[in-house]
Amino acid sequence: MKRAILCILVFFNLQIAFGQDSQFSQYYASPLYLAPSFAGSTDGDRFALTYRNQWPSLPKAFQAFTFSYDHYYPKLKSGVGILFLRDVAGSGYLSTTNVGIVYSYNIKFKNKWSVRPGLNFMYTQRNIDFDKLVFGDDLITEDTEGSIENPILERKSDIDATVSVLAYNKDIWFGFTMDHLLMPERSLTGESSKDPFKYTFYGGARFKVFEKYNLLSGQSLSPSFLFKMQDEYSQLDLGLYWYQMPLVIGIWYRGIPLFKELKSNDALAFLIGFKLDQISVGYSYDLTISKLVGFTGGAHEISVNYLFNQGVTKRERRKALPCPTF
């Protein structure tokens, strides 16, 4: 009976894994994954790591890990970086691995706005461990060894690309990202199954509401949003960050509550983080509020950003991005 349940969970997990890309609640903690325009958005070098364990109540449901490094070259007004992403889903270890080179260019305007177009060109690979899948003939008897099912492909490789643009001034930012420009092939059965385009819109603002009245110096509020569409799937994240350095507290709502044809309630995400001069560490928990509440265990996410060799643009005052670190 347990093996039958496991088989159902594997099938369920595979369907979801093919349906959408990995997502992170702390999307600004994985800046190059959100948009290649963020490459070189600090004043030197940056390492960024994020780990997400989604639905831990389901064994081996979803796990994702990102790592990135980027650097800003002031003479070229360019940012260059590398991005690594790996996610794993299901007992068959269905996994996706992306390794990309990221580039952005910084354009400054006299009206105090800056625009950063960006590009990510990557190698992508999907894998599955066929020997760990459970089929019907495996369940007939405990003495059954192996399955008569023909093995599917265990690996599929392709190339892909992402473009983005980011606009900001000292208090406001907004941007757009388009993923899967080359629509890489994902099928492990020999048939054609390409990744659909993904469109992401994001933005926000920073308000130093208390300093205006000479109260509570150093505090600020930052509302933000992220909306993405991929094939028939759409998602809206609405969030608010409160800063009292070094402490950061955030809350997001994930869902689309107003339009009947898109209506959904997925999760509430809560963040606590600490931001020092060079390092930022954040933890967030997603509380499921959909019909799956009580079954998933939510999601845990940990992020670390480390900045070093800052100050490469001492001769040029370059506006820092106002968007959050988490």
N, C-alpha and C positions, 0 to 999 in steps of 0.2 A: 504493500500500500504506500509506503514511504517513497518507493522508487517511482510509483505512478504520479504521486504529487510532485516529485522532483521533475519528472518529465514535463508536466504541465507548466511548472514555473520556468523551466528552460525555454519552452515555446513562447510563453508570455514575455519573457525578458528579451528574446531575440526579436520579437515583433516591435517592441518599444525601441530597442537599440537601432533598428534600421529606420525608425521613424524620424529621429531628430538628432542634432549634434549634442555634444556635452554642454552642460550649462553650469554656471557658478553663481551663487548668491552674492559673493564678494567679487563682482565682475571687474571692478577697478583694480583689484589686487592681481589680476591676470591681464595687464593692460595690452600686451601684444596680441593676446587671444581675442580680446574685445575688438581691437582695431589696430592695424599696422601703423596708423598715424601716431600712436603713442611711442613709437621707437624714438629714443633720444629726447623724450619729453622732460627728463631731469637735466641737471647741469653737470653731467659727468657720466658715471657708470651706475648700472642698477642690475641686481639679481632679484628675480621674483619667483616664488614657489607657492603653489596652492595644491592642497589635497582635499578631495571631496569623497565622502562615503554616504551614498544615497540609499535610503530604504534598508537600513542595517537589520531590520527584523526579518527580511527575506535573505537567506544565506546566499552570499556571492551575487547580490542583485546588481548594483552599479557602483563602480569606483572610478575616479578620474584623477589624473595628476598632470600638472603643467609646470614647466620650468622655462624661464626666459632670461636672456641677458641682452642689454642694449647700451649703446654709448652715443653721445652727441659730439659731432665734429663741427665746431663753430665756423671754421673757414669755409666749409662746404655747406653750411646751414642745413646739415643733414643728420639724421639719426639712423643707425644701423644696428640690427640685432639678430638673434637667433631664437627660435621658439620650438619647444618640444611639448607634445601633448600625447598622452596615452590614456585610454579609458577601457575598462573591462566590464563585461556584463554576462551574467548567467553562469551555470555550472559547466557549460561548454567553453568557457573562457573566450567568448566572442570579444575581440579587441580591435581597437583602431589606434594606429600610431601615426602621428604627423611630425615631420621635421622640416622646418621652414627657415628661410632667410628673409628678413624684414627690413624695409627701407621707408623712410619718410623725409619730406623736405619742408622746411619752415619758411613761410612767407609772411612778412610783417607789413602792416599797412599803417598809414599815418593817423588813422582814426582809432588807434590803440587796439585794433583787432589783429589777430594772427590766424592764418589758415595753414593746416598741415595735411596735404595729401599723402597717402601711404600705400604700399604694396607688399604683399607677402606671397612668395613663390615657394611651394612645398612639395615634398615627397610624402605620399600617404600610402598606408598599407593596412589591410583588414585581415585578421587571422581568426581561426577557430580550431579547437582541439577536438577533432572528430571522435577520437577514442573515448572521450568523456561524455558524449551524448548518449541518451537512453532512448531506445526505440521499442516498438510494441513487442517484437520477438524477444527482446531482452527481458520482458516482464512475464513471459509465459511460465518460466520455472526458474528457481534460484540456481539451477545447474546449468542454465544456458550460458554459453561462453561466446561473447561477441554477437554481432548482428549480420544478417544477410544483406542489409542495406548497402548500396554502393557508396563509397566515400565521396564526399563532395570536395571541392578544392579547399585546401587548408590555408591558402594565402592568396591575396589579390593585391597587386601594387599598381599605383597610378601616380599622376602628378596633378596638382591643383593650384589655384591662385585666389587671392583675396585682395580687394581694393577698398579704400576708405578715404574719408575726408573729415577733418576735425576743425572747427572754428571756435575761437575763444577770445575773451578779454580777461581782465583781472578778476571778474566776478561771475561770468556766465560762460557756459560751454554747451555745444551741441555737435553731434556728429552722425555719420552714416557709414555703414559697412555692408559690402556685398561679398558673400562667401560662395565658394564652389563655382567660380567663373568657368572652369574647364569641365565641370560636371563629371568627376572621376567615376570610374566603374567600380561598383561595390559587390556585385553578385559573386557568390561562392558556389553557384550551381552550374555555371557555364552560360546562363542566360544573361540578358542585359538588364542591369538595374543601376541607374546612375543617381548620384547625389543631386537633389534638386537645389536650386538657388536658395540662399538664405539672406534675408534683408534685415538689418538691425538699425534702429534709430534710438539715439540716447541723448541725454542732456541734463542740465541742472543749473543751479545758481548757488552762490555763497552769500550769506547775509550776516554781517557783524552787527546784529541788532542792539546788542548791549553796549558796545563801545560808543555808539552814537550818543548815548546819554551818560558817558563816562562811568558806566557800571560794568562790573564783572569783565574786566579786561581779558582778552585772549579767548573769549567764547565766540562761537559762530554756529549757524544753522545752515545746512545744505540739503534742500529737497532735490531729488533726482528721479529720472524715469528711464526705462529701457523697454522698447517694444521690438519684437522680432517676429518674422514670418518665414516659414519654410514649408513649401508645398501646401497642405491643407491645415497646417499647425500654426497657431499664433499665440503669443504670450506677452503680457504686460507686467512689468515690475514697477511699483511706485514706492519710493523710499525717502527716508529723512535721516540725516546724520546730525548729531550734536557733538561739538568739539569743545573740550576744555582741556587743552594740552597738559599732560600727554594722553589723556583719556578720550576715547571716541566711543560713542554709543549709537547704534543704528537700528532701524526697524523698516521692513519692507512688506508690502502686500503683493502677492503674485496671483494674478487672475484678471479676468475681464468681466466686471459685474453688470455692465449697463446694456450691452447689445445681445439680444436673445440668441441670434445665430452664432455668436462667439462666446456666450456667457460661460464662465468657468471660475472656480475658486480652488486654487491649488494649495497655497501655503502662506503662512506668516513666517518671516525670517527675522531673527534677532542677532545683533552683533555686539560684541565688546572687543575693543582693540586698544593698543597702546602705540603711540607714535613718538619716537624720540628723534634726535637729529639725523641719525643714519639708518635706523631700523624701525620697521613697523611690523607688529605681530597682531593678527586678528583671529577670533574664533566666532563662528556663526552657527546657529541651529535653525533648521527649517521645521516648523510645526505644521504638519499636514492638516488641512481643513477641507479637503475634498471628501468624496465618498469612501476613500481609502483610509480615513482617519482610524487609528487604532490597529492598523495592520502593517504599516510601513516602518515605523520607528523614526520617521522624519528624515533628516539629513544632517550630517556633521561636516563642517568645513574649516580648515586651518590654512592661514596664509602668512607668508613672511616676505617682506620686501627689504632689501639691504642696499643702501646708496653709499658709494665711495668715489674718491677722486672728484669731488664736486668743486665747482668754481672754475671750470674751463673757459667761461666767457667773462672773465673779469674786465676785459676791455669793452665789452658790449653788454648793456643791461637787457637781459632777456627775460620777458615776463614768464613767471612760473604758471603752470596750469592750475586753475582753481579747483579742479575736480578732486574728489576724495581719493584716498590711497586704498580704501577697502572696497 
